[in-house]
């Protein structure tokens, strides 16, 4: 029996869904991205009065909401510049913006856009090619354009770090100029083509690699291990049980069951649609930037290692650790 809870995007309750044909002005208005952020000095109020903190500054919205603490060299890249970056990509490439929004009262602004082409794993499992644009005001991330793929049948967001070379996308530190040249955009789009070609080959490799039930259990247990210092590992056991259930009957499970591709997608489906429960804002942040994103990266790395001969069901006390 198939699960009935994975029909919608994990963005369904977070951000603003963009209507087809919307202008960038409308998208920024509807998603609440037209705010301004400034950098303000921080003061310590003690018995001797107010003393400035020389190396610390607060980033503050135009409505007075504090967003984060940054250093002296940190340069704010306001969303007006973020908009110009997205506009430049849209002028160069046929992008369809699907959703946009903010986290933590505007500490992060993000836009998810779909490229016109797609990947088909093993000739049957379609993945949309996506660009994730992120601007932050809390010092946690640079201004980035990140490559990712979304599995059409279940909206799993797939994380896959390519080892060949740095293929994370475009990254602009907040200590640099935010001006992006057309050559940077063209280079990023060319790099995205290379990335998606590598991803396609890697995912095909996972889809062709058969695994036994014992290897599946070993794969999941390496990614969600017991805590050796705990008296009970009920939480880890429940998580593993949910993942194994998704492997058998999750959305699109029939396209990968019996393979590493199916095992990897059970992990991504758990992180994107089960973990976090109804707290979608927190779950999406984790999925894109936090522990869930790290788990998906580790799941991909372990699956690729298995295609190279790593024994998933070897005793964990003697098997080498994976490089996450």
C-alpha positions in Angstrom: 0.0 0.0 0.0 1.4 3.4 -0.9 1.7 6.2 1.6 -0.8 9.0 1.2 1.1 11.9 2.7 3.7 12.7 0.1 1.7 14.4 -2.7 2.7 18.0 -2.0 5.9 20.0 -2.1 7.7 20.4 1.2 7.4 24.1 0.5 3.5 23.8 0.6 3.1 25.8 3.9 6.3 27.8 3.7 6.9 30.9 1.6 4.6 32.0 -1.3 3.7 29.9 -4.2 4.3 31.8 -7.4 1.6 32.0 -10.1 2.8 31.2 -13.6 3.8 34.4 -15.5 4.3 36.5 -12.4 6.7 39.4 -12.8 9.7 39.6 -10.5 8.2 42.8 -8.9 5.1 40.9 -8.1 7.0 37.9 -6.7 9.1 40.2 -4.4 6.0 42.0 -3.2 3.9 38.9 -2.6 6.7 37.0 -0.9 7.6 39.9 1.4 11.1 40.4 0.1 11.0 44.2 -0.4 12.6 45.0 3.0 15.8 46.9 3.7 18.5 45.9 6.3 21.1 48.1 7.9 24.0 47.4 10.2 23.9 49.0 13.7 26.6 49.1 16.4 26.1 46.9 19.5 26.4 48.4 23.0 26.9 46.7 26.4 25.0 48.4 29.2 26.8 48.0 32.5 27.4 49.8 35.7 29.8 52.2 33.9 27.2 53.0 31.3 26.9 52.0 27.7 30.1 50.6 26.0 30.2 49.8 22.3 31.3 46.3 21.2 34.0 47.1 18.7 33.9 43.9 16.6 30.1 43.2 16.8 27.3 44.7 14.8 23.6 43.9 14.6 21.7 43.6 11.3 18.3 45.2 11.7 15.3 45.3 9.4 13.7 48.6 8.4 10.8 47.8 10.8 13.3 47.5 13.7 13.5 43.6 13.8 17.0 42.4 14.7 18.1 39.6 12.4 21.6 38.7 13.5 25.1 39.6 14.8 27.9 40.1 12.3 31.5 41.3 12.2 33.1 44.6 11.2 33.9 43.5 7.7 30.5 42.2 6.9 28.8 44.0 4.1 25.0 43.8 3.8 23.7 42.7 0.4 20.1 44.1 0.4 17.3 42.3 -1.4 17.4 45.0 -4.1 20.7 43.6 -5.1 19.4 40.1 -4.6 16.6 40.9 -7.0 19.1 42.2 -9.6 21.0 38.8 -9.3 17.8 36.8 -9.9 16.8 39.1 -12.8 20.1 38.7 -14.5 19.7 34.9 -14.4 16.2 35.2 -15.7 17.4 37.4 -18.6 19.9 34.7 -19.5 18.0 31.5 -18.9 14.3 30.5 -19.1 13.6 30.1 -15.4 10.2 29.4 -13.8 10.1 30.7 -10.3 8.0 28.3 -8.2 8.1 29.7 -4.7 9.8 32.4 -2.6 9.9 33.4 1.0 12.0 34.1 4.1 13.1 32.4 7.3 13.5 33.9 10.8 11.7 37.2 10.2 13.8 37.8 7.1 17.2 36.6 8.3 17.3 34.5 5.1 15.5 35.3 1.9 15.1 32.6 -0.8 13.7 31.9 -4.2 13.4 28.4 -5.8 13.4 28.4 -9.6 13.0 25.6 -12.2 15.2 25.2 -15.2 13.5 24.1 -18.5 15.2 20.7 -18.8 15.0 17.6 -16.6 16.9 14.4 -15.7 15.4 10.9 -16.1 17.1 8.4 -13.8 17.2 4.9 -15.4 15.0 6.4 -18.2 11.9 6.5 -16.0 12.3 8.6 -12.8 12.0 12.3 -13.7 13.9 15.0 -11.7 13.5 18.7 -12.2 16.6 20.8 -12.4 16.4 23.6 -9.9 18.3 26.7 -8.8 18.0 27.9 -5.2 18.8 31.5 -4.7 19.6 32.5 -1.0 20.4 35.8 0.6 21.1 36.1 4.3 21.4 38.8 6.8 22.6 36.9 9.9 26.1 35.9 8.8 25.2 32.3 8.4 25.6 31.9 4.6 27.0 33.9 1.7 24.8 35.0 -1.1 24.4 31.8 -3.1 22.9 30.2 -6.2 22.8 26.5 -5.4 22.2 23.6 -7.8 19.7 21.0 -6.7 17.2 18.5 -8.1 13.6 17.7 -7.1 12.1 14.3 -7.8 8.9 15.0 -9.6 6.8 12.0 -8.3 7.3 12.9 -4.6 9.0 16.3 -4.4 12.0 14.9 -2.7 14.9 17.5 -2.8 18.0 15.5 -3.6 21.4 16.6 -2.3 24.4 15.3 -4.2 27.9 16.7 -3.7 30.1 16.0 -6.7 33.7 15.1 -6.0 35.1 16.0 -9.4 35.5 19.7 -8.4 33.6 22.4 -6.6 30.1 22.4 -8.1 28.1 24.0 -5.3 27.0 26.9 -7.6 27.7 30.6 -7.3 28.8 32.0 -3.9 29.4 35.6 -3.0 30.8 36.4 0.5 29.4 39.3 2.4 32.9 40.8 2.5 32.9 41.2 -1.3 31.1 43.3 -3.8 27.7 41.9 -4.6 27.9 43.1 -8.2 27.6 40.0 -10.5 28.9 40.2 -14.0 27.2 38.5 -16.9 30.2 36.3 -17.3 29.6 35.0 -13.7 26.1 34.1 -14.6 27.0 32.4 -17.8 29.8 30.5 -16.0 27.4 29.4 -13.3 24.8 28.2 -15.9 27.6 26.3 -17.7 28.7 24.7 -14.5 25.1 23.8 -13.7 25.0 21.8 -17.0 28.1 19.9 -15.9 26.7 19.3 -12.5 23.4 17.9 -13.7 25.2 15.6 -16.2 27.3 14.3 -13.4 24.3 13.9 -11.1 22.4 12.0 -13.9 25.3 9.5 -14.3 25.6 9.1 -10.5 21.9 8.5 -9.9 21.8 6.1 -12.9 24.6 4.2 -11.2 22.6 4.0 -8.0 19.5 2.8 -9.9 21.5 0.0 -11.5 23.0 -1.2 -8.2 20.9 -4.0 -6.6 21.0 -4.4 -2.9 19.8 -7.2 -0.5 17.6 -6.6 2.5 20.7 -7.0 4.8 22.5 -4.3 2.8 19.5 -2.0 3.0 19.4 -2.4 6.8 23.1 -1.8 7.0 22.8 1.3 4.9 20.0 2.8 7.0 21.7 1.9 10.3 25.0 3.5 9.3 23.1 6.8 8.6 20.9 6.6 11.7 23.1 4.7 14.2 22.3 3.8 17.8 23.8 5.9 20.5 26.3 3.5 22.3 26.0 5.6 25.5 22.2 5.5 25.7 20.2 2.9 27.7 17.6 2.8 25.0 17.6 3.8 21.3 13.9 4.0 20.7 14.1 7.2 18.7 16.8 5.8 16.3 14.9 2.6 16.0 11.6 4.4 15.1 13.4 6.6 12.6 15.0 3.5 10.9 11.6 1.8 10.9 10.0 4.8 9.2 12.7 5.0 6.5 12.4 1.2 5.8 8.7 1.7 5.4 9.2 4.5 2.9 11.6 2.2 1.0 8.8 -0.3 0.6 5.7 1.9 0.1 6.7 5.6 -0.1 5.7 7.7 -3.0 7.5 6.4 -6.1 9.0 3.4 -4.2 8.2 1.1 -7.1 10.7 3.0 -9.3 13.7 2.2 -7.0 12.8 -0.7 -4.8 15.6 -3.3 -4.6 18.3 -0.7 -5.5 20.6 1.9 -3.9 18.4 4.5 -5.7 15.4 3.4 -3.7 17.4 3.3 -0.5 18.7 6.8 -1.0 15.2 8.2 -1.9 13.8 6.6 1.3 16.2 8.8 3.2 15.3 12.0 1.2 11.6 11.3 1.6 12.0 10.9 5.3 13.9 14.2 5.7 11.6 16.2 3.4 8.2 14.9 4.3 8.2 13.1 7.7 10.9 14.6 9.9 9.8 17.8 11.5 6.1 16.9 11.4 3.8 19.9 11.1 6.6 22.4 11.8 7.2 23.0 8.1 9.3 26.2 8.4 11.8 24.5 10.7 11.8 21.3 8.6 12.5 23.2 5.4 15.4 25.1 6.9 16.9 21.8 8.1 16.2 20.3 4.7 18.1 23.1 2.9 20.7 24.2 5.3 20.8 22.0 8.4 20.9 18.5 9.8 18.5 17.1 7.1 20.7 18.4 4.3 23.8 16.9 6.0 22.0 13.5 6.3 21.1 13.6 2.6 24.7 14.4 1.6 25.9 11.5 3.8 23.3 9.2 2.3 24.4 10.0 -1.2 28.1 9.6 -0.3 27.5 6.2 1.3 25.4 5.0 -1.6 28.1 6.0 -4.1 30.7 4.3 -1.9 28.7 1.1 -2.0 28.8 1.2 -5.8 32.6 1.1 -5.5 32.5 -2.1 -3.3 31.9 -0.8 0.2 30.1 -3.5 2.2 27.0 -2.0 3.7 26.2 -5.0 5.9 29.8 -5.5 7.2 30.1 -5.3 11.0 30.1 -1.6 11.9 32.9 -2.2 14.5 35.3 -3.3 11.7 34.0 -1.4 8.6 35.7 1.9 7.8 33.8 5.1 8.4 32.4 6.9 5.3 33.5 10.4 4.5 30.4 12.4 4.9 
